[in-house]
Amino acid sequence: MAQNAQIETLVFVPDGLLRNLPMGVLYDGNQYLIEKDYAIAVAPRLTLFRPEAPTSQLQVLAGGVSLAQTVQGRQFPPIAQLQEEL
């Protein structure tokens, strides 16, 4: 496999028995794939979908700790800038 400077990550979606093969051990005659400068990702399946905008308004309940708390002997400090984070 020729190195391409624009490619950083190789994603494999193996099927059948290929799922048992660690992709990093693929060998091109000179180097193992794991030795090359690529990140290797393995996905269990390839799913293509068209993202759609939500059809209704989403509602979120967000909260945070604005005062230091002790719960079951563990101390939790207040979250700095809580109002801005929420």
N, C-alpha and C positions, 0 to 999 in steps of 0.2 A: 504494500500500500504506500503510495507516494505521500509524503508529508505536505499538507496544505496549511499555510500560516493562518488562514482565516477560520479553520476548523479547530474548535477547542474541546468539544465534547462529542463522543460517539455514543449513540443510543441504540441498543440492541433490543429487539422484541423477538426472542427465540420461541420456537414452536416445537412441540413434541419432545423428542429426546435431546434436542439442542438446549433445552432448559437446564439440563444437568451439566453443561459445559461452561466452565468459567471463562468468560470472554478474554480475560487478560492473558490466557495461555496461548492464544492464537499466535502463530509464528509465521513470518513472511520469508524465512530462509536466512535472515540476518538478525532479526530482533523479535522478541516477544512483544505483543501489543502493550503489555503493562509497562514496558521500558520506554515507550514513546511518550511524547508530551501531550497526551490526550486524557481528559477525564472520561471515565467509562461509566455509563449508566445502563441498567438492565430494567426494562419495563415488563410487567407480566402480560400486558396486552396493549394493542394499539387501538384506541378509540377515537374516532373522529366525530366531532359534533359541531353544530352551529350554535354559538352562544346567542341567547336571546335576552332581551331586556326583561326585567321583572314586570309582570302584568299588574301587580298591585304594589302599593307603598309598603316598604319594609319598615318594621319597627324594631328598635334595639333598646334593651335595658342595660345600661353600663353603670358600673359602680367602682369605687376604689376606697382605700383606707387613707383618710386625711389626718388621723391621729394615730400615734404609736399604740399598738395593741399587743397583749400577751394572750396567746391561746394555747392551752395545754402545756404551759411551760416554755413555749417558743415565742420569742419576741419578733414582732413585725414592725419595722419602722414606717413612718408615714410616707406616702408617695409624694415626692417633690413635684410641684407644678401640676397637681392633680386636676385642677379645673381646666387647664390647657389641654391635658391629655384626654380628658373626657370630651 
